[in-house]
Amino acid sequence: MKKRVCHRVRIIGILSTFAVAIEFMTFAIAAEKNEARITQAIRNVQLLAPNAAPRPASINDNVRAGTAVRTASDSRAELAFTDRTLARLGANSVLSFGDREFDLASGSMLLYLPKRSGGSRINTALTTAAGASFTAMAPVHHTVGKYVDLYRQKAREGYAITFDLFERWMHSDVPLAGQLFQELSNDIFRYNRLMRGQLYIGGLLVSVQHIRCPVLNIIGAYDDVVHPTYSLPLPELIGSDDKANLLFPTGHIGVAVSAAAHKKLWPQVGQWLKEHA
């Protein structure tokens, strides 16, 4: 009984400390997003300060809130903030920033936000988004819920070890190459060229209608990275005659690593593969 009470006090203490830390973190992040340093300036990159003529950007130039960074054609730039946030601009882009906000007037940007940075608001000519390395899609789970689950499941064999391995994997992001990010964000997300039959790779048209092999579309019902709404229509769009959706009650990564998926989902997948061998 004493051991149980001890654990309960410990977890409450951790959550309380975490809540207090968030309050201080909010103010720290706000200050750290008001100034950046140019870490890459490839070809024609300019700084547009208020009431001043544009000037060429150089490595290690400080960029303060309100000053815009502009890249010309075939040019790129990178800005590093003191909280380790990275903003990488593609060609023909104009970016300015303020208190935890980024304003992308034109072009494309790869924004890397370190874990627990608090996220940022991204304003563009087309839409407004919020970014926090995917954790913003399920903030309650990522800040509190998963730790409560860890406490509740601490007696389950292997749960704590799996939790630790997953956390280490989650915090080991590798930023995408700028050109790859630009092509993905424009061709796939912005213009939806794959679904429209307008995507060319290496001079060849790529279309989901060309998929004619048997397809089993495995979907996590609680996926907060690729929502089921966007996954479920796939069989209707491909050219295969043998196609089906398999919906399983788990999240994005849970489809691959959860114990329930190993026990229940993957035997079904194995059976499907056996029938289609």
N, C-alpha and C positions, 0 to 999 in steps of 0.2 A: 504493500500500500504506500509506504514512504517513497519507494522508487518511482511509482506512478505519479505521485504528487510532484516529485522533483522534476520529472520530465515535463509535466504540464507547466510548471512555473518557468522552466527554461524556455519552452517554445513561446510562451506569452511574452517573456522578456525579449526574445529575439524579434518578435513581431512589433513590439512597442518601440524597440530601438530602431527598427527599420522605418517605422512611421515618422519618428523624429528626424531621422537622417534625411528623409524625403524633403522635409521642410527646408533644411539647410541646403540641400542639393538644388532646389528650385532656384534659389538666389544665386548660387555659384554658377549654375549653367547660364543664367541670364547674362551675367557679366562676361562669361567666357565666349558667348556667341556674338559679342559686340566688336571683336577685333580678330583678324586673321593675318596669316603670313603667306605670301606667294612662295610656293615650293616648286612649282613648274610654270614656265612661261615659254611655250613653244611657238615660234614664229611671231605673228602679229597679235600681241596681247596688250590692251590699254586699260589704264585706270581712269575712271570718270568721276572726279570729285565734284561736289556741289560748287557752283560759281567758279570753276577753274577749267582751263583748257585740258583736253585729254592728253595723257602722257604715257609713254611706253612703260610697261610693267617689267620689273626685274626680280630675280630670285631674292628672297628675304625682304621684299618690300612689305611694310605693314599696311593693311587695308582696314579702315575703320568703318563702323556702321554708317550707311548713307552713301558710301563710295561704291560705284558699280565697277565690275570687271567685265570687259568686252573682248571677245575673241573674233578674229576675222576668219575668212574661209581657210580651210586647211591649217587651223591653229587650235591649240589646246592650252588649258591652264589648270592649276591645282592650288587650292587654298587649304591651309591647315589651321585649325583652331586649337586653343590651349587645352580644350577638353578631349582632344584627339579626333574630333569630327573632321572629316575630309570632304571637300566639295571639288569635283572634277568636272570642268566645263568642256563640252565638245566645240566644234567649229560653229561660227556665227551665233554665239550665245552672249547674253547680257544678264549678269547676276548681281544683285545687291542683297544686303542682309541687315537685320536689325535685332531686336530683342526676341531670340528664339524663333525668328522667321526668316525665310529665304524667299526672295522675289525673283523668279526667272522670267524676264520679260520676253526672251526669245531663245531658241536653240534647245540644247539638251544638257542634262546634268546628272552625274552619278554622285549620290550623297551617301556617305558611309557614316553611320551614327554608332559609336561604341555602346555596348550594353550598359544599361542603367544611366544613360545620358539624359533621360527625360524626354527625348523626342524633340521634334521641331515641326513647325508649320511651313509648308511649301506652297507658295502662290505662283501660278502660271497664267499665261494668257487664256488657257482653255479651262483650267480647273484648279481647285485648291485641295491639297492632300496633306496628310500628316505622316511623318515617318519616325520609326523607332526600332529599326531592325526587326520588323514583324511582331515584336512584343506588344505594340500598340493595338494589334488586332484583338488581343484578349488580355487587357491590362490587369484585370482582377486576378486571373489565373497566374500570370507571370510574376506579379508582385506579392501575392499572398496565397492564392489558392493552392499552388503546387507545393508550398511548404506545409500547409495544413494537411494535404494529402500524404506528404512524407511522414508527418507525425502519426497520422492515423494508420498508415500501412507499415510502420517501423518493425512490426513483428513478422511481417511476411518475408520469407527467405529470398534474398537477392534483390529486394526492392530498393534498399538504400544504395547498393552498389550500382544498380542500373541507373538510378536517379543521378548519382555523381558522374557516371560516364556520359550520360545524356547532357548534363549541364556543361561539362567540359567541351563537348562537341558543339553545343549551342554558342559557346563563347569563343569559338575559334574561326570566326568568319574570315574569308579571304576576299578582298574587294575584286570586283570584275574589272577586266581591262576596259578602258574608256570606249574604245571603238566597238567592242562587243556590246557594252551596255547601250550605246547609242543606237545600234542596229536593232537590238531587242526592243528597246522602249519605243522606237519609232515604227519599225516594220510590224512587230507583233502586237504591242499594246495600243499605240496611238492610232495606227491606220488599219489594224486588224487584217493585214494582208494575207495571212495564212488562211483564215476562214473565208476571205473573199476571192481566193484563188489568184492572188496577185503577187505572191512571194516567189522571188527568184534567188537561187543560191548557185553560184558558179555558172550563171547563165542559163540554168535550167529551172523550169517552173516546178514549184513544190506545192502539191495540193493534197488535202486529206482524202479527196475522192480517189486518189491513187492507192490508198490502203485497201487491199482486197483479201488479205489473209484473215483467218479467224481472230477476233479481238474480244478480250475480256477486260472491261474497263473497271478497275478497282478503285473505289471511292470511300474516303473517310467521311462518315456522316457529320462529324463535328470538326471537319477541317476548317481552320481559320486562316490558312494561307491560300489554298485553292478551294474556294467555296464550292460545295456540291452543285449549286445553281449553274456553275460554269462547266462542270464535268459531266453532268447527266446527259446533255444533248449530244455528246460525241458520237454515239452509235448512229444517230440520225444523219450525221454529216459525212461519214466515211463510206467508201465504196464496197465494203465487205458485205456479204450476205449472211455470214455467221458472226453475230455480234451480240453482246449483252453487257449490262451493268451489274456490278456486284457491290452493293452498299453495305458497309460494315460500321457498327457504332464505335468509332474511335476518331482520333484526330489525325493531323497531317503525318506526323512521324510515327504515331501509334500503329498505323497500317503495317509498318515494317518491323518495329521493335517491341511492341507491347506483348505481354504474355498472352493476353486474350487472342491477339491476332495469330500468334504461333500455334495456339491450341485449336482455334476454331476457323479462322480465315484461311490460313495457308493450306490446311488439308483440302479445303474446297478448291483452292487454286490448283493444287496438285492433281486433284481428280479431274478438273477441267483440262489440264495439260495432257493427262493420260488419255482422255477421251479424244483429244485432238492430235495425238502423236502420229 
